[in-house]
Amino acid sequence: MKSIYIIIIALVIFSCTSPLNKKFNEDTAKEDIQGLKTKMDSTEFMLLAGTMIRLKFQDQKLETMTYSEILEKGKRWKIEQEEIEEEQRKLAANALEVENDRTRRLSESVLVSCFSKGFTKYDYEDYITYKFVIQNKTDKKIRAIKGSVTFNNLFDETIKSLNLVYDQSIDAGMEVTYSAQTDYNQFTDSDKALKNKDLKDMKIIWKPEKIIFEDGSTLE
């Protein structure tokens, strides 16, 4: 029993004399921190140091707190920050799920693909030309569609993106062809790359934004 009392007394003395129980003092802070560094877990020490800096920026008086109290503040802040970050992750995941569902519904309704790409000159201007096929996969007549077509190389790196608006009717279950052109700038790398690459060496990504149906309803 005597040995147990000795251990208890030793623990009490240690807890009272622990460097963490010392109040912050500007004059001895450097020595205190060096001493704490050798006795603390590196993660907790970094948390303590970061909390001290944060409290300083908030103009709080460190002299009223022990190093242990400062560390506890840091732990509470860390827990609060982790809770906020978890909420942010959930919010982002929900938003991504909604966006993916929206894109899936749009993609299942209209399919756009480029089956021809060329180059032409007209009135001393240069143009890249395209032919698209647009398929209405719904059971309703479409009045207009809006979206973007992105040309990627085989490594999925973007070469150029084009806005696409088609405002002519497409019967349910039918497909139409659509010819378009864009200005060609010989000094623009994306234009040069798009002009010189064959369709077989590119991936064409269709991203629908909005579909307007003949009955006035929309999907977006």
C-alpha positions in Angstrom: 0.0 0.0 0.0 2.9 2.3 0.8 4.2 2.1 -2.7 0.8 3.0 -4.2 0.7 6.1 -2.0 4.2 7.1 -3.2 3.1 6.7 -6.8 0.0 8.8 -6.3 2.0 11.6 -4.5 4.6 11.5 -7.3 1.8 11.9 -10.0 0.3 14.8 -8.1 3.6 16.6 -7.8 4.4 15.9 -11.5 1.0 17.3 -12.5 1.5 20.4 -10.4 5.0 21.0 -11.8 4.3 20.1 -15.4 5.5 22.7 -17.8 2.0 22.8 -19.3 0.6 24.1 -16.0 2.9 27.1 -16.1 1.3 30.4 -17.0 2.5 32.1 -20.2 5.1 34.7 -19.6 6.6 36.8 -22.4 10.0 37.0 -20.6 10.3 33.2 -20.3 8.3 32.1 -23.3 11.2 31.1 -25.4 12.7 28.8 -22.7 9.2 27.5 -21.8 8.5 26.5 -25.4 11.8 24.8 -25.9 11.1 22.8 -22.7 7.6 21.9 -23.9 8.9 20.8 -27.3 11.0 18.1 -25.7 8.2 16.8 -23.5 5.2 16.9 -25.8 4.0 14.9 -28.7 4.9 16.7 -31.9 1.3 17.0 -33.1 0.1 18.5 -29.8 3.2 20.8 -29.7 2.3 22.2 -33.2 -1.3 22.7 -32.1 -0.1 24.6 -29.0 2.2 26.8 -31.1 -0.5 27.5 -33.7 -3.0 28.3 -31.0 -0.7 30.8 -29.4 -0.2 32.5 -32.7 -3.9 32.6 -33.3 -4.6 34.0 -29.9 -2.0 36.7 -30.5 -3.7 37.7 -33.7 -7.0 38.0 -31.8 -5.3 40.3 -29.3 -6.0 37.9 -26.4 -3.9 38.1 -23.3 -1.9 34.9 -23.1 -0.6 35.9 -19.7 -3.9 35.0 -18.1 -3.7 31.4 -19.3 -1.5 28.4 -18.7 0.0 26.4 -21.6 -2.4 23.7 -20.8 -5.4 26.1 -21.1 -4.0 27.4 -24.4 -3.7 23.8 -25.7 -7.3 23.0 -24.6 -8.5 26.0 -26.6 -6.6 24.7 -29.6 -8.1 21.3 -29.2 -11.6 22.8 -29.1 -10.9 24.9 -32.2 -9.6 21.8 -34.0 -12.8 19.9 -33.2 -14.9 22.8 -34.4 -12.9 23.1 -37.6 -13.1 19.3 -38.3 -16.9 19.5 -37.8 -17.1 22.4 -40.2 -14.9 20.6 -42.8 -17.1 17.5 -42.5 -20.2 19.6 -43.1 -18.5 21.1 -46.1 -17.6 17.7 -47.5 -21.2 16.5 -47.1 -22.5 19.7 -48.8 -20.1 19.3 -51.7 -21.0 15.6 -52.0 -24.7 16.4 -52.1 -24.2 19.2 -54.6 -22.1 16.9 -56.8 -24.8 14.2 -56.6 -27.5 16.7 -57.7 -25.3 18.0 -60.6 -24.4 14.4 -61.8 -28.1 13.5 -61.7 -29.0 16.7 -63.7 -26.3 16.0 -66.3 -27.4 12.4 -66.5 -31.1 13.3 -67.1 -30.0 15.9 -69.8 -27.6 13.5 -71.5 -30.3 10.8 -71.6 -32.6 13.2 -73.4 -30.4 14.7 -76.1 -27.2 13.3 -77.7 -24.9 15.5 -79.7 -21.9 14.2 -81.7 -19.5 15.8 -84.2 -19.1 13.6 -87.3 -17.2 16.0 -89.5 -14.6 18.8 -89.1 -13.1 21.0 -91.8 -11.5 24.3 -92.7 -12.6 27.0 -95.2 -11.9 30.5 -96.3 -14.7 33.0 -97.0 -14.4 36.8 -97.7 -10.7 36.7 -96.7 -11.6 35.1 -93.3 -10.7 31.7 -92.1 -13.1 29.3 -90.4 -13.2 25.9 -88.8 -16.3 24.1 -89.9 -18.3 21.3 -88.1 -21.1 19.0 -88.7 -23.1 17.7 -85.8 -25.8 15.1 -85.4 -28.4 15.8 -82.7 -30.6 13.0 -81.5 -33.8 13.6 -79.5 -34.0 10.6 -77.2 -37.2 11.7 -75.5 -40.9 11.0 -76.3 -41.6 14.8 -76.7 -40.8 17.2 -79.5 -37.9 19.5 -78.8 -38.0 23.2 -79.5 -34.4 24.2 -78.7 -31.3 23.0 -76.9 -28.3 24.7 -75.4 -25.0 23.2 -74.2 -21.3 22.9 -75.0 -19.1 20.7 -77.1 -15.5 20.1 -75.8 -12.8 18.7 -78.0 -10.2 16.8 -76.0 -7.0 15.1 -77.0 -6.5 11.4 -76.3 -5.0 12.3 -72.9 -8.3 14.1 -71.9 -6.7 17.5 -72.1 -9.0 20.2 -73.4 -8.2 21.6 -76.8 -11.2 23.9 -77.3 -14.8 24.2 -76.0 -17.7 25.5 -78.1 -21.1 26.8 -77.1 -23.8 25.1 -79.1 -27.4 26.4 -79.5 -29.9 24.7 -81.8 -33.3 26.4 -81.9 -35.1 24.3 -84.5 -37.6 21.6 -83.8 -36.6 18.0 -83.4 -39.4 15.4 -83.4 -39.5 12.8 -80.6 -37.1 9.9 -81.3 -35.6 11.7 -84.4 -32.2 13.1 -85.2 -31.1 16.0 -87.3 -27.7 17.3 -88.7 -26.5 20.7 -87.9 -23.6 22.6 -89.6 -21.7 25.3 -87.8 -18.4 27.2 -88.0 -16.1 29.2 -85.8 -13.5 31.9 -86.6 -10.0 30.6 -87.0 -7.1 32.5 -85.5 -3.7 31.3 -86.7 -2.0 32.9 -83.6 -4.2 30.9 -81.1 -2.8 27.6 -80.0 -6.2 26.1 -79.4 -7.4 27.0 -82.9 -4.3 25.6 -84.5 -4.5 22.3 -82.5 -8.2 21.9 -83.3 -7.7 22.6 -87.0 -4.8 20.2 -87.4 -6.2 17.2 -85.5 -8.4 14.6 -87.0 -11.6 13.7 -85.3 -10.3 10.1 -84.7 -7.5 11.6 -82.6 -9.9 13.5 -80.4 -12.6 12.9 -77.8 -15.8 14.9 -78.2 -17.6 15.7 -74.9 -21.2 16.9 -75.1 -22.5 18.7 -72.0 -26.1 19.8 -72.2 -27.3 22.8 -70.2 -31.0 23.3 -71.1 -33.7 21.7 -73.3 -36.9 23.5 -74.2 -39.7 21.2 -75.4 -42.5 22.2 -77.8 -45.1 22.0 -75.0 -43.3 24.8 -73.1 -41.7 22.5 -70.5 -38.0 22.6 -69.9 -35.2 20.4 -68.6 -32.1 21.9 -67.1 
